[in-house]
Amino acid sequence: MSADKSTDLSKNESIEDDEPDEWDRRIMDTGCHQENLNLQLCHADTGDWRKCLKEMQEFRECWARNRNNERTSTVDNVQQ
């Protein structure tokens, strides 16, 4: 493979990496993307969810404020 083709592939891969994946799109749709990110970063930094109670509470408040339980409740209540 030539150097030019290799460079082209890495450029295309980095372009694709800039696009939000399914998880990111779903969390963005909740309206709580930043709160989720803060919670994830706290856990990554501390390694202990118990040290992230403030971030967890902010995420829960955001979730409730954006009525995500109403929006997602049909998933939990599906009749079998």
C-alpha positions as CSV (number, residue, x, y, z in Angstrom):
1,M,0.0,0.0,0.0
2,S,1.4,3.4,-0.9
3,A,1.9,6.1,1.7
4,D,-0.8,8.2,0.0
5,K,-3.4,5.5,0.3
6,S,-2.4,4.9,3.9
7,T,-2.8,8.6,4.7
8,D,-6.2,8.6,2.9
9,L,-7.4,5.7,5.0
10,S,-6.4,7.3,8.3
11,K,-8.1,10.5,7.3
12,N,-11.3,8.7,6.5
13,E,-11.1,6.8,9.8
14,S,-10.6,10.0,11.8
15,I,-13.6,11.6,10.0
16,E,-15.8,8.6,11.0
17,D,-14.5,8.8,14.6
18,D,-15.8,12.4,14.8
19,E,-19.3,11.2,14.1
20,P,-21.3,10.4,17.3
21,D,-22.0,6.6,17.6
22,E,-25.4,5.2,18.5
23,W,-24.7,5.4,22.2
24,D,-23.8,9.1,21.9
25,R,-26.8,9.9,19.8
26,R,-29.1,8.2,22.3
27,I,-27.7,10.0,25.3
28,M,-27.8,13.3,23.4
29,D,-31.5,12.7,22.8
30,T,-32.1,12.5,26.5
31,G,-31.0,16.1,26.9
32,C,-28.5,14.9,29.6
33,H,-25.4,14.4,27.6
34,Q,-23.2,16.7,29.7
35,E,-24.5,15.3,33.0
36,N,-23.8,11.8,31.8
37,L,-20.3,12.8,30.7
38,N,-19.6,14.4,34.0
39,L,-20.7,11.2,35.8
40,Q,-18.6,9.0,33.5
41,L,-15.6,11.2,34.0
42,C,-16.0,11.2,37.8
43,H,-16.1,7.4,37.8
44,A,-13.1,7.2,35.5
45,D,-11.2,9.6,37.8
46,T,-12.2,8.0,41.1
47,G,-12.9,4.4,40.2
48,D,-15.8,4.5,42.7
49,W,-19.4,5.4,42.0
50,R,-19.9,6.3,45.6
51,K,-17.5,9.3,45.2
52,C,-19.8,10.6,42.4
53,L,-23.0,11.2,44.3
54,K,-23.2,14.9,43.2
55,E,-22.8,13.9,39.5
56,M,-25.3,11.1,39.9
57,Q,-27.9,13.5,41.5
58,E,-27.4,16.0,38.7
59,F,-27.9,13.3,36.1
60,R,-31.1,12.1,37.9
61,E,-32.4,15.6,38.1
62,C,-31.7,16.2,34.4
63,W,-33.3,12.9,33.5
64,A,-36.5,13.8,35.4
65,R,-36.5,17.4,34.1
66,N,-36.5,16.1,30.6
67,R,-39.2,13.5,31.3
68,N,-37.1,10.7,30.1
69,N,-38.9,8.2,32.3
70,E,-42.1,9.0,30.4
71,R,-40.3,8.7,27.0
72,T,-38.6,5.4,27.9
73,S,-41.3,3.8,30.1
74,T,-42.9,1.9,27.1
75,V,-39.7,-0.2,26.9
76,D,-40.1,-1.3,30.5
77,N,-43.9,-1.9,30.2
78,V,-43.9,-4.1,27.0
79,Q,-46.5,-6.9,27.4
80,Q,-45.1,-10.3,26.5
